[in-house]
Amino acid sequence: MVFTKLRVQSVGMNKPFKGPSSAMLLLLFGALFLSLPSHAQFSSSVQGTVTDSSGAAVPDAPVTLSNPETNAQFHATTNGAGGYRFSSLAPGTYKIKVEATGFQQKEVEVKLSTEQTAGVDIPLAVGGATSSVTVTTEASGLNKEETRVETTLSEDAISVMPLENRGTFNLVNAAPGVSGFTQGNDNFANEQTPNASANGHYSGGNLYVLDGISITSNITGGTGNISPNSESLQEIALQTNTFSLDFAGGSGVTIEMTTKAGSNRFHGSGDYSFLNQDLQAYSLFVHQYTPFKTQYVSGTFGGPIIKDRTFFFASVEKKAALDPAATNQFQVEDPAFVSWAAAKYPNTIGTGLFAKYPASNVTRTTVSLYGTPDYSVTCATPVGDCNVPMIDNATQTSSSYNNGLQYAVRGDQLFHNGNDRLYGYYYNINHDVEVIAPRVGFESANNQQAWLGSFNYTHTFNSNLLNQASFAVFKVNGTNGVAIPTVPQININDQQSITGFGGGWGPGTFVQHNYSWRDVVSYVRGRHAFKIGYQGTHGDDSADFTGINARPTFFFNGEHTLTDFVQDKVYGENNVSFDPLTGQFKPLQFGVQGSGSGVYFEDSWKVRPNLTVTYGLRWDNFGNPYPYGYDTYQQIANIFPAGSNSLQQGAALDAQFADGSIKETNNVYVHGQANNCRRVVRFRGHRMRVERPQFALA
């Protein structure tokens, strides 16, 4: 597969910016209106030990961490063992400066990736207060401070990697130990489930995280509800066997995505990709493709609103595509038969449907069935007076449109030199797929939508204590459209079935809401870095298929089905939702909701400069789902086997179900899914005789 791709990127305009001018406000609002934003994930940290030339610890040394992009500064003081730590950092490049009496000032540059704990030990040389030295660190192949197995894809790597259909989740298999295949989706379809297994784990245990917020479906395990545009991402971290306590679940691959953020520089990019049948690579057996066209246009723009304090970032991606042309075979009524029906049965429903919704979107090729002038006798080939066309063979070659749009906006506000920060963002996806029909009037479109909004506030009490709180809500919904819902589904099964009426399955809608809130307190004391966290979730999923089941399916079967149809002689009817107690129509609506909560404690203990032990405990209550959404459906039906509550085996199991019953209940489970505990212990050392990898205690 070959893409024609044009990429434009601009970085500059480093002038001081004290306030928004009228022109700048117009530019900002234009960018926000047209684009898709992102936000940084504050989950990384830096820790290390400050020593003198002999290796002895340097206590009470002031340490300053600064972000050159925003000029935010963070301050700490080394403890008695010379240790320091900075937590709740976004990925990016930072400078660490150490000043201690009697030593040269030293500045170290370090680059952090998503969810990384970087170890930066800083030795100081004896010297005057005015002398200094600057060191730029390089990424090490072995991170001495961590035990996770991770592949981090940077912004540059993401931009050059060959992404099938530009789908971000198609990168899942880039992590070591991951096998399986992705679905080749783009970023516009919601509820995507890549079939990727980490070290043999079930793909339903995969976890998708966007800027510290889980975007994994509460309904289907291993499913990502939103796939962000790759142009908006700063990094993607693909992790296996992490056993993290930050989130519930995640036994397989954890995909942590970090979006780009605004800074003191205005920066942006543009991207255009094009693919059609002429650029598609040939395979061994296929040397020509049916016509199709796919275009992607994306762009980003970010920068300061108020220098050093207020920033924005936005991005947008649009897809305009015509899927490969497909040729389908149909059998349709011949115009001679329609004329005969109009003269013989002018007032029937069947004749009216043929006249109002003709099969004009097809090309008739040959006659497949003939009849006598009154169509009382039919024949496959003309014989005697059985020579009037009745049913034709036809083809339809068509391309359906497949369009999508993503956009989002984000803003960051720093307080007190970056020690306190507030950011929020909104993310939106819209996806439309055309449904082609052989009959005029039955063309329709299926639509999927998703949006996500989040707020995050971090408050630094002092250099050892900070609190991070966040709230997020996202919605996923979809609609199967039917162009003419007043026309039922009609199947005409003659000796040769012909194309009926109705436009397929629909109309129907589903809606899913997910709410998440969490609070994490980080505290550094001596050699220990403690984290205490709480997470709450609530989700609901509902569907309204009343429209589908209010449209019955009528079918006409028999030797003279087509003539029965124009006489309104129905053979049978099904697919109607009704109350068996009253025999009356009943709406088909259902919904379920549930809540969960979890708390955890974690301590990263730097036992000695070359040994770190991380241990913790998490407790989760996954709740017990219960009905949601509609007054007409407030109960859940469940199967209750006869006898013991525990299912037996063999014949005993058959007997339990044979004598069982179906009852209405208030919840899905007999008991809630509480008391789920996870205990984790991790060791990491270097220059030791024994190095133990991470392990988890169930």
Secondary structure by P-SEA (a helix, b strand, c coil): cccbbbbbbbbccccccccccaaaaaaaaaaaacccbbbbbcccbbbbbbbccccccccbbbbbbbcccccbbbbbbbcccbbbbbccccccbbbbbbbbccccbbbbbbbbccccbbbbbbbbcccccccbbbbbbcccccccccccbbbbbcaaaaaccccccccccccccccccccccccccccccccccccccccccccccbbbbcccccccccccccccccccccccccbbbbbcccccccccccccbbbbbbbbbbccccccbbbbbbbcccccccccccccccbbbbbbbbbbbbbbccccccccccbbbbbbbbccbbbbbbccccaaaaaaaaaaccccaaaaaaaaccccccccccccccccccccccccccccccccccbbbbcccbbbbbbbcccbbbbbbbccccccccccbbbbbbbbbbbbbccccccbbbbbbbbbbbbbbbbbccccbbbbbbbbbbbbbcccccccccccbbbbbccccccccccccccbbbbbbbbbbbbbbbbbcccbbbbbbcccccbbbbbbccccccbbbbbbbccaaaaaaaacccccccccccccccccccccccccccccccccccccccccccbbbbbbbbbbcccbbbbcccccccbbbbbbbccccccccaaaaaaaaaabbbbbbccccccccccbbbbbbbbbbccccccccccccc
